[in-house]
Amino acid sequence: MKRVLILVSVMMLSVGAFAQQSAGTITIQPKVGMNVANYASSEDSKPRVGLAAGAEFEYQISKLLSVSAGLMYSMQGAKHSSNFNIPFQQSIKTTTTWKTDYINIPIVANVYVFKGLALKVGVQPGFNVLAKALRTTEGVETSASLSDLGVDVQAFDFAIPVGLSYEYKNIVLDARYNIGVVKFAEHLDYRNRVFQLTLGYKFRL
């Protein structure tokens, strides 16, 4: 009997620890993490790893559903590598990183399918705040704006975020895949693709 009572107590504590916010609750969640970004339709590009940081407000409509809206600084882009063959010498490798950073506004519906576990889908307008290329050749770095290289980055971006999150004692681990639906630059059929992993903490308002 004593073991049963201990087991029940542990289960009750576990449920309380893993439960999401109660209906009617408004929270703010500062969060920070990383992006693994690339471009769709670009066969020779490699991912760029960058920072993702910001905050989200969330309103808990019911035990099963909430909506959130946030503001995130998102380092995006991609890397391109090429080799130049020089007669009688070794080939020279050049890596060019396209740095396209955004202020994103994710607006997301969260469906709680289990205690603390939520599936996410929404819309995400974004605004470009940085567009430059960093080239590294034999350890020497040079930089230029993408517009100087003939790449006119669109000021506005739009993506569909999908993913899931897990909340434990107000700590939230969030994994999303942001699917860009518009071309990120004129004359290039590239669209942003970003896997984003963040860790945040919810404060009740």
C-alpha positions as CSV (number, residue, x, y, z in Angstrom):
1,M,0.0,0.0,0.0
2,K,2.8,2.4,0.9
3,R,4.5,1.7,-2.5
4,V,1.2,2.4,-4.3
5,L,0.8,5.7,-2.5
6,I,4.4,6.7,-3.4
7,L,3.8,5.7,-7.0
8,V,0.6,7.8,-7.2
9,S,2.3,10.8,-5.6
10,V,5.2,10.6,-8.1
11,M,2.7,10.4,-11.0
12,M,0.7,13.4,-9.7
13,L,3.9,15.4,-9.4
14,S,5.0,14.4,-12.9
15,V,1.7,15.5,-14.4
16,G,1.9,18.8,-12.6
17,A,5.5,19.3,-13.9
18,F,4.7,18.4,-17.4
19,A,1.4,20.2,-17.7
20,Q,1.1,23.2,-20.1
21,Q,-0.4,26.5,-19.0
22,S,-4.1,26.7,-17.9
23,A,-6.8,28.2,-20.1
24,G,-6.8,32.0,-20.2
25,T,-3.1,32.3,-19.4
26,I,-1.0,34.8,-21.2
27,T,2.8,34.2,-21.2
28,I,5.9,35.7,-22.7
29,Q,8.7,33.5,-23.7
30,P,12.3,34.8,-24.3
31,K,14.1,32.2,-26.4
32,V,17.4,31.7,-28.0
33,G,18.8,28.9,-30.3
34,M,20.2,28.1,-33.7
35,N,19.3,28.0,-37.3
36,V,20.4,25.5,-40.0
37,A,19.5,27.5,-43.1
38,N,19.7,26.8,-46.9
39,Y,17.9,27.6,-50.1
40,A,15.4,25.3,-51.9
41,S,16.2,24.6,-55.6
42,S,19.9,25.4,-55.0
43,E,21.8,22.1,-55.8
44,D,25.3,23.3,-55.0
45,S,24.6,25.2,-51.7
46,K,25.4,24.0,-48.2
47,P,23.7,25.0,-44.9
48,R,24.6,28.1,-43.0
49,V,24.4,27.8,-39.2
50,G,23.4,30.9,-37.4
51,L,21.7,32.5,-34.4
52,A,17.9,32.6,-33.7
53,A,16.8,34.8,-30.8
54,G,13.7,36.7,-29.7
55,A,10.5,36.3,-27.7
56,E,6.9,35.0,-28.2
57,F,3.6,35.9,-26.5
58,E,1.2,33.0,-26.1
59,Y,-2.5,32.9,-25.2
60,Q,-3.8,29.6,-23.9
61,I,-7.3,29.3,-25.3
62,S,-8.0,25.8,-23.8
63,K,-6.1,22.8,-22.6
64,L,-5.7,21.7,-26.1
65,L,-5.1,24.9,-28.1
66,S,-3.2,28.1,-27.9
67,V,-2.0,30.8,-30.2
68,S,1.3,32.6,-30.2
69,A,3.0,35.6,-31.9
70,G,6.6,36.5,-31.7
71,L,9.5,38.6,-32.9
72,M,12.7,36.7,-33.9
73,Y,16.1,37.8,-35.2
74,S,17.0,35.0,-37.6
75,M,20.4,34.5,-39.3
76,Q,19.8,32.7,-42.6
77,G,21.5,32.1,-45.9
78,A,23.7,29.4,-47.4
79,K,27.3,28.6,-48.3
80,H,28.8,28.0,-51.7
81,S,32.2,26.4,-52.4
82,S,34.3,26.4,-55.5
83,N,37.8,25.3,-56.6
84,F,40.1,27.3,-58.9
85,N,42.7,25.3,-60.8
86,I,46.0,27.2,-61.4
87,P,48.6,25.6,-63.7
88,F,51.4,23.9,-61.9
89,Q,49.9,24.7,-58.5
90,Q,47.3,23.1,-56.2
91,S,43.7,24.1,-56.7
92,I,42.5,27.0,-54.5
93,K,39.3,26.5,-52.6
94,T,36.9,29.4,-52.1
95,T,33.9,29.4,-49.8
96,T,31.3,32.1,-50.1
97,T,28.7,32.6,-47.4
98,W,25.5,34.4,-48.3
99,K,24.4,36.1,-45.1
100,T,20.7,37.0,-45.3
101,D,19.3,37.9,-41.9
102,Y,15.7,38.6,-41.1
103,I,13.3,40.0,-38.4
104,N,10.6,37.3,-38.5
105,I,7.1,37.5,-37.0
106,P,5.9,33.9,-36.4
107,I,2.1,33.6,-35.8
108,V,1.5,30.0,-34.7
109,A,-1.4,27.8,-33.6
110,N,-0.2,25.3,-30.9
111,V,-2.2,22.0,-30.5
112,Y,-1.3,20.1,-27.3
113,V,-1.5,16.4,-28.1
114,F,0.0,15.4,-24.8
115,K,1.0,17.0,-21.5
116,G,3.5,19.6,-22.5
117,L,3.8,18.4,-26.1
118,A,2.5,20.7,-28.8
119,L,2.3,20.5,-32.6
120,K,2.7,23.8,-34.4
121,V,1.7,25.3,-37.7
122,G,1.3,28.9,-38.7
123,V,2.4,31.8,-40.9
124,Q,5.6,33.9,-40.7
125,P,6.2,37.2,-42.5
126,G,9.8,38.4,-42.4
127,F,11.8,41.5,-43.2
128,N,15.4,41.4,-44.5
129,V,17.9,43.4,-42.4
130,L,21.2,42.1,-43.8
131,A,22.3,40.9,-47.2
132,K,26.0,40.4,-47.8
133,A,28.5,37.8,-49.0
134,L,31.6,36.8,-47.1
135,R,34.2,35.1,-49.2
136,T,37.1,33.1,-47.8
137,T,40.1,32.2,-50.0
138,E,43.2,30.6,-48.5
139,G,42.3,32.1,-45.1
140,V,41.8,35.6,-46.5
141,E,38.3,37.1,-46.0
142,T,36.6,39.7,-48.1
143,S,33.0,40.9,-48.0
144,A,30.5,42.7,-50.2
145,S,26.9,43.4,-50.3
146,L,24.8,40.9,-52.3
147,S,23.4,43.8,-54.4
148,D,26.9,44.6,-55.5
149,L,27.2,41.0,-56.8
150,G,24.0,41.4,-58.7
151,V,21.7,39.6,-56.2
152,D,18.8,41.8,-55.3
153,V,17.4,40.3,-52.1
154,Q,13.7,40.9,-51.5
155,A,12.9,43.1,-48.6
156,F,9.9,40.9,-47.6
157,D,9.8,37.2,-47.0
158,F,7.0,34.8,-46.1
159,A,7.2,31.3,-44.7
160,I,5.1,28.5,-43.2
161,P,6.5,27.3,-39.9
162,V,5.7,23.7,-38.8
163,G,7.1,21.8,-35.9
164,L,6.6,20.8,-32.3
165,S,7.6,21.9,-28.8
166,Y,7.9,20.3,-25.4
167,E,7.4,22.2,-22.1
168,Y,8.7,21.1,-18.7
169,K,8.4,23.4,-15.7
170,N,8.0,26.5,-18.0
171,I,11.2,25.5,-20.0
172,V,10.3,25.0,-23.6
173,L,12.3,23.2,-26.3
174,D,11.0,24.2,-29.7
175,A,11.9,22.6,-33.1
176,R,10.5,24.2,-36.3
177,Y,11.0,24.0,-40.0
178,N,10.3,27.2,-41.7
179,I,9.3,26.7,-45.4
180,G,9.8,29.8,-47.5
181,V,7.1,30.3,-50.1
182,V,8.4,33.3,-52.0
183,K,11.7,33.8,-53.8
184,F,14.2,35.4,-51.5
185,A,15.8,37.4,-54.4
186,E,14.8,38.6,-57.8
187,H,15.9,36.6,-60.8
188,L,16.7,33.6,-58.6
189,D,14.3,30.7,-58.0
190,Y,15.6,30.2,-54.4
191,R,13.4,30.0,-51.4
192,N,14.5,30.0,-47.7
193,R,14.5,26.7,-45.9
194,V,15.3,27.0,-42.2
195,F,15.4,24.4,-39.4
196,Q,15.2,26.2,-36.1
197,L,15.9,24.8,-32.6
198,T,15.4,27.1,-29.6
199,L,15.2,26.9,-25.8
200,G,13.0,29.3,-24.0
201,Y,11.3,30.0,-20.6
202,K,7.7,31.1,-20.1
203,F,6.8,33.9,-17.7
204,R,3.1,34.5,-16.9
205,L,1.8,38.0,-17.4
